[in-house]
Amino acid sequence: MAPRILLARHGQTAWSLSGKHTGRTDVPLLEEGRQGAKLLGERLHRPPYDGLPDVEVRTSPLSRARETCELAGFGDRAEHWDALLEWDYGAYEGMTPAEIQAVRPGWLIWRDGVPEGETLAEVTARADEVVAWARSADRDVLVFAHGHILRSIGARWLGLPLDFAARIRLNPTSLSVLGWAYGEPAVESWNDVGHLVP
């Protein structure tokens, strides 16, 4: 079996709800986010996933990802990994895109980066580290992390530059699966939130 990587974005927070860039600030889940994490867990414990008994699990050490992992039922199997931390937004931490555009018209994080934070090259290197780990053995992996780093991993899994991630949005508590088609890296599913729909 060729390895797949399952990507779980953390549940809703006050900052993700308002659109604020939430990098290293440790913002807790809202009740909506906790409920979504439980629903994601229920989904991953039903067919076709059946609890993913052989999967290797890693999570960002930030509480919103760790709690999503725990509420989904994988906390006892998860290893914390700094490579899954969200992008360090530097001077733009806590700002919305509109607030940033007001001081820097035309700004796009995937092209322009952020002042006083991580560079595009640094984020690419972290995403590449996760991809290399996921492909390193004959088993699936499950990661709990954040919107921009997971989008970065998606782009790099496909062998595309980081700016491709601008075209693949991710909702809170979404599930995405990256695998293979005809021997090439492929997207099996992306931004799936079916478990959140009543």
Secondary structure as GFF3:
##gff-version 3
##sequence-region A 1 198
A	DSSP	beta_strand	5	9	.	.	.	ID=ss1
A	DSSP	alpha_helix	14	18	.	.	.	ID=ss2
A	DSSP	alpha_helix	31	44	.	.	.	ID=ss3
A	DSSP	beta_strand	56	59	.	.	.	ID=ss4
A	DSSP	alpha_helix	63	71	.	.	.	ID=ss5
A	DSSP	three_ten_helix	75	77	.	.	.	ID=ss6
A	DSSP	beta_strand	78	80	.	.	.	ID=ss7
A	DSSP	three_ten_helix	82	84	.	.	.	ID=ss8
A	DSSP	three_ten_helix	90	92	.	.	.	ID=ss9
A	DSSP	alpha_helix	97	103	.	.	.	ID=ss10
A	DSSP	alpha_helix	109	112	.	.	.	ID=ss11
A	DSSP	alpha_helix	120	134	.	.	.	ID=ss12
A	DSSP	beta_strand	141	145	.	.	.	ID=ss13
A	DSSP	alpha_helix	147	157	.	.	.	ID=ss14
A	DSSP	three_ten_helix	162	167	.	.	.	ID=ss15
A	DSSP	beta_strand	175	181	.	.	.	ID=ss16
A	DSSP	beta_strand	184	192	.	.	.	ID=ss17
A	DSSP	three_ten_helix	194	196	.	.	.	ID=ss18
###
